[in-house]
Structures are given as C-alpha cells and as structure tokens.
Amino acid sequence: MNNKYKLTEEEKIIEEELDNYKAVTGKKREKIEKIIENAKKNKAISLRMTNFDLKKIKEKAKDEGIPYQTLITNILHKYITNQLFDKEEMLKTIRLLKEEKAI
C-alpha cells in the first residue's frame, strides 16, 4: 500500500479487496469503460446564488489562486464525498478532546 496519497474509505476497501477482482474483456469491458468515461465528463449547470455569496466565493477563489467555478466544484465534491469539514467545529472538537484527556 502506498501512503503517498490519502485514500477515501471507498478507495481503501477497493485496495484491500484488489486480489479478489477479476479482469474483464470484450463487451463487458467496453461497457465498464463507457460508464467510467461518462462519469469523468463535466456537465455545465446554471446556479442561482446571492450576490453576497458569489462575491465571497470569488474573493476566496482569488486568495487560493483558482477560478471561482473550480472552487465551487471542489466544495461540492468535498461535500458529497463527506470530506468537507467546518474548521471551527473541528477546532472545538479538538479542544474538547484535549480537555477530556486532561481530566
């Protein structure tokens, strides 16, 4: 196992079960490759948001040196893959855990 990359839980399961997977060929492989290719394609959408929120997103994107659409995409991806965390909540949890250990 390569520890260079942080794997999601799903990726960890796949890696652990890798030896149980079997190669596929022919039509089944073509079907799987088509599903994967379609999953990689971007889809243009229209999104309504307040001027205030858009302004703040553009400011954050500029601070990070990325286009604001990319920032929105990254936020949504992290949210749906349970990788988006509230910084203040995380710090609060860490403080509580430290307090529990001190008792």
DOTIMI-713257 format. One line per field, with one value per residue: residue number from 1; residue in three letters; chain; x, y, z of N, C-alpha, C, O in turn. Coordinates in Angstrom, 2 decimals, always signed. Example, Ala and Ser with C-alpha at 12.3 -4.5 7.8 and 13.67 -1.06 7.14 Angstrom:
BEGIN
num	[1:2]
residuo	[ALA:SER]
cadena	[A:A]
n_X	[+13.19:+12.85]
n_Y	[-5.69:-2.25]
n_Z	[+7.80:+7.08]
ca_X	[+12.30:+13.67]
ca_Y	[-4.50:-1.06]
ca_Z	[+7.80:+7.14]
c_X	[+13.20:+12.90]
c_Y	[-3.30:+0.03]
c_Z	[+7.80:+7.87]
o_X	[+14.24:+13.41]
o_Y	[-3.32:+1.14]
o_Z	[+8.46:+8.04]
***
This chain:
BEGIN
num	[1:2:3:4:5:6:7:8:9:10:11:12:13:14:15:16:17:18:19:20:21:22:23:24:25:26:27:28:29:30:31:32:33:34:35:36:37:38:39:40:41:42:43:44:45:46:47:48:49:50:51:52:53:54:55:56:57:58:59:60:61:62:63:64:65:66:67:68:69:70:71:72:73:74:75:76:77:78:79:80:81:82:83:84:85:86:87:88:89:90:91:92:93:94:95:96:97:98:99:100:101:102:103]
residuo	[MET:ASN:ASN:LYS:TYR:LYS:LEU:THR:GLU:GLU:GLU:LYS:ILE:ILE:GLU:GLU:GLU:LEU:ASP:ASN:TYR:LYS:ALA:VAL:THR:GLY:LYS:LYS:ARG:GLU:LYS:ILE:GLU:LYS:ILE:ILE:GLU:ASN:ALA:LYS:LYS:ASN:LYS:ALA:ILE:SER:LEU:ARG:MET:THR:ASN:PHE:ASP:LEU:LYS:LYS:ILE:LYS:GLU:LYS:ALA:LYS:ASP:GLU:GLY:ILE:PRO:TYR:GLN:THR:LEU:ILE:THR:ASN:ILE:LEU:HIS:LYS:TYR:ILE:THR:ASN:GLN:LEU:PHE:ASP:LYS:GLU:GLU:MET:LEU:LYS:THR:ILE:ARG:LEU:LEU:LYS:GLU:GLU:LYS:ALA:ILE]
cadena	[A:A:A:A:A:A:A:A:A:A:A:A:A:A:A:A:A:A:A:A:A:A:A:A:A:A:A:A:A:A:A:A:A:A:A:A:A:A:A:A:A:A:A:A:A:A:A:A:A:A:A:A:A:A:A:A:A:A:A:A:A:A:A:A:A:A:A:A:A:A:A:A:A:A:A:A:A:A:A:A:A:A:A:A:A:A:A:A:A:A:A:A:A:A:A:A:A:A:A:A:A:A:A]
n_X	[+0.84:+0.56:+1.43:+1.54:-0.63:-3.73:-6.33:-9.83:-12.49:-13.85:-11.96:-9.96:-11.19:-11.43:-8.71:-7.92:-9.38:-8.38:-7.09:-9.20:-10.54:-11.41:-10.16:-11.84:-13.11:-13.83:-17.23:-18.22:-16.10:-15.94:-18.39:-18.03:-15.86:-17.11:-18.97:-17.22:-15.92:-18.07:-18.64:-16.50:-16.87:-17.53:-20.37:-22.19:-23.86:-26.52:-26.63:-28.16:-27.39:-26.90:-25.78:-23.98:-22.93:-21.72:-19.80:-18.18:-17.28:-15.80:-13.80:-12.53:-11.66:-9.88:-7.96:-6.97:-5.93:-7.31:-9.85:-13.21:-15.30:-14.06:-13.47:-16.09:-16.87:-14.99:-15.74:-18.36:-17.77:-16.22:-18.17:-20.16:-18.69:-18.21:-15.99:-15.82:-15.29:-16.16:-14.11:-14.09:-15.73:-14.18:-11.90:-13.11:-13.89:-11.39:-10.34:-12.14:-11.55:-8.91:-9.33:-10.78:-8.81:-7.12:-8.43]
n_Y	[-1.19:+2.19:+4.99:+7.56:+8.97:+10.18:+8.10:+7.66:+6.20:+4.37:+3.91:+2.72:+0.29:-0.85:-1.12:-2.96:-5.17:-5.82:-8.14:-9.86:-9.08:-9.60:-9.74:-8.26:-8.71:-7.93:-7.18:-6.59:-5.24:-2.99:-1.80:-1.10:+0.66:+2.69:+3.63:+4.62:+6.63:+8.37:+9.19:+10.80:+13.08:+16.55:+18.48:+21.19:+23.53:+25.65:+28.01:+29.57:+32.15:+34.30:+37.70:+38.48:+35.99:+35.04:+37.03:+36.62:+34.00:+34.40:+36.05:+34.29:+32.34:+33.84:+34.37:+31.80:+31.38:+30.23:+29.64:+30.82:+29.08:+26.61:+26.47:+26.32:+23.85:+22.17:+22.47:+21.42:+18.78:+17.88:+18.05:+16.14:+13.84:+13.56:+14.96:+17.53:+19.81:+21.80:+24.29:+25.64:+23.95:+21.66:+22.55:+23.09:+20.51:+19.29:+20.79:+20.02:+17.27:+17.39:+18.56:+16.52:+14.55:+15.78:+15.64]
n_Z	[+0.00:-0.87:+0.87:+0.02:-0.94:+0.32:+0.92:+0.22:+2.19:+0.58:-1.44:+0.09:+0.78:-1.77:-2.42:-0.45:-1.23:-3.67:-4.69:-5.08:-7.31:-10.76:-14.07:-16.87:-20.17:-23.63:-24.50:-21.97:-20.76:-22.46:-21.89:-19.18:-19.42:-20.87:-19.00:-17.04:-18.53:-19.09:-16.51:-15.95:-17.44:-17.57:-16.63:-17.67:-15.67:-14.46:-11.90:-9.20:-6.95:-4.12:-4.54:-2.59:-1.62:-3.99:-4.41:-2.12:-2.59:-4.93:-3.88:-2.07:-3.89:-5.41:-3.43:-3.14:-5.60:-7.74:-10.30:-9.66:-10.31:-10.22:-7.50:-6.45:-7.56:-6.30:-3.60:-3.65:-4.45:-2.27:-0.30:-1.11:-0.92:+1.70:+2.74:+3.48:+5.97:+8.79:+9.89:+12.41:+13.95:+13.93:+15.35:+17.80:+18.57:+18.82:+20.95:+22.97:+23.14:+24.03:+26.52:+27.78:+27.99:+29.74:+32.10]
ca_X	[+0.00:+1.32:+0.92:+1.79:-1.92:-4.77:-7.43:-11.15:-12.86:-14.18:-10.70:-9.28:-11.86:-11.03:-7.32:-7.86:-10.02:-7.83:-6.79:-10.45:-11.10:-11.03:-10.11:-12.95:-12.75:-14.93:-18.33:-18.34:-15.06:-16.35:-19.48:-17.43:-15.06:-18.05:-19.50:-16.14:-15.71:-19.20:-18.54:-15.43:-17.26:-18.13:-21.69:-22.44:-25.13:-26.81:-26.77:-28.53:-26.92:-26.95:-24.61:-23.04:-22.24:-20.86:-18.66:-17.31:-16.65:-14.78:-12.69:-11.80:-11.00:-8.72:-6.96:-6.38:-5.33:-8.05:-11.12:-14.28:-16.08:-13.30:-13.69:-17.44:-16.83:-14.24:-16.57:-19.44:-17.20:-15.88:-19.42:-20.84:-17.82:-18.01:-14.64:-15.92:-15.40:-16.18:-12.87:-14.39:-16.23:-13.02:-11.10:-13.88:-13.80:-10.01:-10.24:-12.90:-10.80:-7.76:-9.84:-11.12:-7.56:-6.52:-9.19]
ca_Y	[+0.00:+3.42:+6.00:+8.87:+9.61:+9.91:+7.41:+7.70:+4.89:+3.51:+3.54:+1.77:-1.01:-1.37:-1.55:-4.17:-6.28:-5.85:-9.50:-10.56:-8.60:-10.38:-8.97:-8.47:-8.44:-7.87:-6.23:-6.17:-4.22:-1.78:-1.20:-0.51:+1.81:+3.75:+4.17:+5.43:+7.82:+9.28:+9.72:+11.80:+14.25:+17.66:+18.90:+22.60:+23.77:+27.02:+28.03:+30.88:+32.42:+35.73:+38.48:+38.43:+34.69:+34.99:+37.91:+35.97:+32.86:+34.94:+36.51:+33.11:+31.72:+34.69:+34.12:+30.48:+31.38:+29.35:+30.21:+30.61:+27.88:+25.47:+26.43:+25.80:+22.42:+21.49:+22.47:+20.44:+17.43:+17.54:+17.87:+14.88:+12.72:+13.68:+15.44:+18.95:+19.98:+23.16:+24.50:+25.99:+22.74:+20.77:+23.09:+22.90:+19.10:+19.04:+21.37:+19.16:+16.04:+17.72:+18.77:+15.21:+13.85:+16.46:+15.32]
ca_Z	[+0.00:-0.99:+1.78:-0.55:-1.17:+1.30:+0.26:+0.83:+2.73:-0.55:-2.08:+0.99:+0.62:-3.09:-2.34:+0.38:-1.94:-5.02:-5.14:-5.37:-8.58:-11.93:-15.31:-17.78:-21.56:-24.58:-24.37:-20.58:-20.55:-23.19:-21.13:-17.98:-19.85:-21.25:-17.75:-16.44:-19.37:-18.87:-15.15:-15.94:-18.20:-16.84:-17.09:-17.40:-14.99:-14.09:-10.44:-8.67:-5.60:-3.81:-4.94:-1.47:-1.64:-5.17:-4.15:-1.14:-3.25:-5.83:-3.04:-1.59:-5.04:-5.74:-2.39:-3.38:-6.93:-8.66:-10.77:-8.69:-10.67:-9.72:-6.06:-6.22:-7.89:-5.24:-2.39:-3.85:-4.45:-0.89:+0.45:-1.42:-0.55:+3.16:+3.04:+3.80:+7.41:+9.31:+10.63:+13.80:+14.61:+14.12:+16.45:+19.02:+18.90:+19.28:+22.30:+23.89:+23.32:+24.87:+27.88:+28.33:+28.32:+30.88:+33.33]
c_X	[+0.88:+0.70:+1.12:+0.49:-2.89:-5.97:-8.74:-11.45:-13.16:-12.91:-9.91:-9.87:-11.44:-9.61:-7.18:-8.40:-9.46:-7.58:-8.04:-11.07:-10.57:-11.07:-11.34:-12.50:-14.02:-15.96:-18.48:-17.32:-15.44:-17.44:-18.94:-16.64:-15.96:-18.64:-18.47:-15.93:-16.83:-19.13:-17.49:-15.84:-17.87:-19.46:-21.88:-23.80:-25.30:-27.14:-27.12:-28.01:-26.97:-25.67:-23.54:-22.23:-21.29:-19.61:-17.67:-16.58:-15.53:-13.57:-11.85:-11.04:-9.76:-7.60:-6.24:-5.74:-5.99:-9.31:-12.25:-15.14:-15.38:-13.48:-15.06:-17.48:-16.12:-15.06:-17.67:-18.92:-16.86:-17.13:-20.04:-20.00:-17.44:-16.59:-14.63:-16.18:-15.40:-14.97:-13.14:-14.90:-15.09:-12.17:-11.79:-13.78:-12.42:-9.82:-10.95:-12.15:-9.57:-8.19:-10.18:-9.86:-6.91:-7.20:-8.74]
c_Y	[+1.24:+4.49:+7.41:+9.66:+9.23:+9.32:+7.63:+6.30:+3.90:+3.03:+2.55:+0.38:-1.64:-1.89:-2.85:-5.40:-6.50:-7.27:-10.29:-10.14:-9.44:-9.49:-9.28:-8.09:-8.29:-6.80:-5.72:-5.08:-2.92:-1.04:-0.48:+0.74:+2.99:+4.41:+5.08:+6.72:+8.83:+9.92:+10.83:+13.11:+15.30:+18.02:+20.35:+22.73:+25.27:+27.02:+29.44:+31.01:+33.93:+36.41:+38.42:+37.13:+34.59:+35.85:+37.24:+34.77:+33.34:+35.44:+35.33:+32.44:+32.52:+34.47:+32.80:+30.37:+30.43:+30.06:+29.90:+29.40:+26.62:+25.34:+25.87:+24.29:+21.64:+21.39:+21.43:+19.01:+17.00:+17.29:+16.50:+13.66:+12.77:+14.08:+16.92:+19.10:+21.45:+23.34:+24.77:+24.77:+21.75:+21.25:+22.92:+21.45:+18.75:+19.58:+20.49:+17.86:+16.27:+17.92:+17.44:+14.45:+14.47:+16.11:+14.02]
c_Z	[+0.00:-0.11:+1.26:-0.70:-0.06:+0.57:+1.00:+1.38:+1.60:-1.25:-1.23:+0.85:-0.70:-3.03:-1.54:-0.36:-3.35:-5.54:-5.53:-6.70:-9.73:-13.17:-16.16:-19.18:-22.39:-24.28:-22.93:-20.28:-21.24:-22.43:-19.88:-18.35:-20.25:-20.00:-17.09:-17.22:-19.16:-17.49:-15.07:-16.62:-17.28:-17.47:-16.71:-16.74:-14.77:-12.61:-10.00:-7.24:-5.36:-4.28:-3.85:-1.49:-2.82:-4.97:-3.20:-1.76:-4.18:-5.05:-2.55:-2.72:-5.42:-4.73:-2.61:-4.76:-7.91:-9.14:-9.78:-9.02:-10.16:-8.21:-5.74:-6.47:-6.78:-3.96:-2.52:-3.82:-3.03:-0.06:+0.16:-1.10:+0.94:+3.54:+3.40:+5.29:+7.76:+10.22:+12.11:+14.58:+14.89:+15.29:+17.79:+19.50:+19.44:+20.69:+23.33:+24.18:+24.22:+26.31:+28.55:+28.77:+29.53:+32.20:+33.93]
o_X	[+1.83:-0.45:+0.90:+0.50:-2.88:-6.56:-8.77:-10.74:-12.77:-12.81:-9.27:-9.13:-11.14:-9.32:-6.40:-7.94:-10.00:-7.83:-7.93:-12.03:-9.44:-11.92:-11.82:-11.62:-15.13:-15.63:-18.83:-17.65:-15.27:-17.43:-19.36:-16.73:-15.62:-18.79:-18.80:-15.78:-16.56:-19.53:-17.60:-15.22:-18.62:-19.66:-21.73:-24.78:-24.35:-27.84:-26.45:-28.16:-27.05:-24.62:-22.34:-21.00:-20.17:-18.51:-16.46:-15.40:-14.45:-12.43:-10.62:-9.90:-8.72:-6.43:-5.05:-5.08:-5.34:-9.80:-12.26:-15.67:-16.04:-13.62:-15.19:-18.06:-16.58:-15.07:-17.90:-19.55:-17.16:-17.13:-20.41:-20.53:-16.49:-16.05:-13.57:-17.17:-14.72:-14.83:-12.48:-14.54:-15.04:-11.77:-11.15:-13.62:-12.30:-9.22:-10.43:-12.10:-9.25:-7.49:-9.91:-9.86:-6.21:-6.63:-9.26]
o_Y	[+1.34:+4.87:+8.37:+10.88:+8.11:+9.96:+7.78:+5.35:+2.73:+1.85:+1.65:-0.61:-2.83:-2.98:-3.72:-6.52:-7.29:-7.55:-11.28:-10.76:-9.93:-8.61:-10.41:-7.25:-8.51:-5.69:-4.56:-4.10:-1.84:+0.18:+0.64:+1.76:+4.14:+5.63:+6.17:+7.78:+10.03:+11.08:+11.71:+14.14:+14.99:+17.88:+20.71:+22.14:+26.04:+26.13:+30.40:+30.09:+34.72:+35.78:+38.33:+37.15:+34.10:+35.45:+37.28:+34.55:+32.75:+35.28:+35.37:+32.01:+31.94:+34.38:+32.67:+29.38:+29.88:+30.97:+28.85:+28.75:+25.68:+24.23:+25.03:+23.54:+20.57:+20.34:+20.65:+18.13:+15.88:+16.40:+15.78:+12.55:+12.12:+13.60:+17.51:+18.58:+22.26:+22.63:+24.20:+24.59:+21.11:+20.44:+22.63:+21.19:+18.00:+18.92:+20.26:+17.40:+15.43:+17.49:+17.25:+13.79:+13.78:+16.27:+13.60]
o_Z	[+0.78:-0.32:+2.00:-0.60:+0.43:-0.30:+2.22:+1.07:+1.67:-1.61:-1.76:+0.80:-0.75:-3.53:-1.92:-0.15:-4.12:-6.72:-6.25:-7.17:-9.70:-13.29:-16.18:-19.36:-21.90:-23.88:-22.71:-19.60:-20.66:-22.35:-19.58:-17.66:-19.99:-19.96:-16.63:-16.63:-19.06:-17.32:-14.22:-16.39:-16.36:-18.67:-15.54:-17.19:-14.87:-12.12:-10.40:-6.43:-6.31:-4.40:-4.15:-1.39:-2.67:-5.32:-3.44:-1.49:-4.22:-5.50:-2.61:-2.54:-5.73:-5.11:-2.31:-5.06:-8.80:-8.48:-9.14:-8.11:-9.73:-7.70:-4.85:-5.69:-6.38:-3.30:-1.59:-3.23:-2.63:+0.80:+1.09:-1.00:+1.37:+4.53:+3.60:+5.81:+7.11:+11.22:+12.97:+15.74:+15.94:+16.13:+18.80:+20.69:+20.41:+21.53:+24.42:+25.32:+25.06:+27.23:+29.73:+29.81:+30.28:+33.27:+34.96]
***
